[in-house]
Amino acid sequence: MHRAVRTLFLALSLTAVMAVGVQANSGGVAAVPLNNGQETTDAKFGGSGSFTWWVDGGDLCYTLSVKGLTSAPFAAHIHGVAGRTEFAGIVVPLVQPASATGTSTACATPDASLLAAIVANPRDYYVNVHTTMFTGGEVRGQLK
């Protein structure tokens, strides 16, 4: 009985956290700017972009746009936990745009505890986009 109550409490708590995330990110939250200046690599040449995200049930959905990269991206990820000038491991793989200037829209299904952590503290995570010239990342932006 206690196990069922704990499981139900955990599920309701997670749902509440995600609902707060949905409300916080719906209705046009400003896009996260991506640029070379935020990247920890030696990226230059002025590539840019934006990342907008929202929670839909247990999914982290997003639109990732890039402009003027040195080549088509071969990967894009959410990394964390890391501050603005720090590097961290990949926590959520993303679908990258197909060209140096392009957009992708998709949803990922991270572990529920990871999704709750991102919603609770988005500034602890960042997005970056990788190209062949800048394999460590050409543009980056801290989530908000």
N, C-alpha and C positions, 0 to 999 in steps of 0.2 A: 504494500500500500504506500509506504513512504517513498519508494523508488518511483512509483507512478506519479505521485504528487510533485516530486522533485523534477521529473522529466517534463511534466505539464508546466511547472513554474519556469523552467529554463526555456521552453518553447515560447511561452507568453512573453518573457523578458526579451528574447531575441526578436520576436515579432514587433514589440514596442520600439526597440532600438531601430529596427529597419524602417518602421513607419515614420519615426522622427527623421531618418535619413531621406526618405521619400519626400516628406514635406519640406525639408530643408533644401532639397535639390530640385524641386519642381518649380515651374513658373519662371524659368529664365535666369537661373544662377549664372553669374558671369563665367565665361569659359576660362580655363587655366591657360595662360599664355605659355607657349614653348619657344625657346630661343637658344642661341649658342651661349649667351652670357651665363645661363644657369647650369650649363653642362660642366662636368668635372674633367672632361677630356680637353684636348687642345682644339676643339672644333671652332671653326671660323667660317667665313664666306656668307654669313647673313641668313641662313635658313631660319624658318620660323614656323609657327603653327599654333594650334589650340586643341584643348582636350576638355570636353564637357561630359560629365558623368552623372548617373542617377541610379537608384536602386529600384528594381522591379521584382518583388517577391524575394527570392534567394539569389537573384542575378545582379551583377554589376554591369549596367549597360552604359554605352559611351558612343560619342562621336569624336574621332581623332582626325584632325586636318593638318596637313603640312604644306609648306610653300617654299620653293626655291632650295630644296636640299641638293647636295652634290650628286646624288643618284637616287634611284628608287630604294626605299627602305627594305631591308631584309628581315627586320624584327622590330617589335615595339613591346614595351612591358610597363607594368607598375612595379616599382622597387620600394623597399622599405625594410625596416624603419631607419630613416635617415633625415637629417636636417638639410638645409639648402645647399651646403657646400660639401656634403658627405656622400659617399657611395654606399649602396646596400645591395643585397641580393634581390633577385627577381621573386615577386610574390604572385603576380597575375600576368600571364602572357596575354597580349592583345593582338588583334588582327590589324596589321599595318596597311596603310594606303598602298596602292599598286604602283604609284609613280612618285617622282620627286615633288610634284605638286598634285595633291589628291586628298581624298577623304575616305575613311572607312567608318561604318556604323555597325556595331555588333554588341553582343552580351557575353559575359564570361560568368562562370559559376564557381566562385571561390568557396573554400570551406566557410561554413557559417560563422565560425569564430573570427576568421580573418576579415570577412565582410563587416562584421560588427566592429572590429578594431579600426578598419578604414573609415567607417561612418563616424565613429566616436572621435577619431583623431586624424582627419585627412591630411593635415599638414606634416604628418610623420611619413608620408609616402610621396613618391614622385613618379612621373611618367617620363620615359625617354624613348627616342626613336633612333635606331641604329642603321647606318649605311656602310657601304664597302670602304669608303675613305675614312670614316669615323666609326670603327667597329664597337667602340665603347659607348657610343651615343653621339649624335650630331645636334639634336635639340632636346631640351629638357624643361620640365615645369613642375613645381611643387603643387600638390593638390590643395584645394581649399574647400 
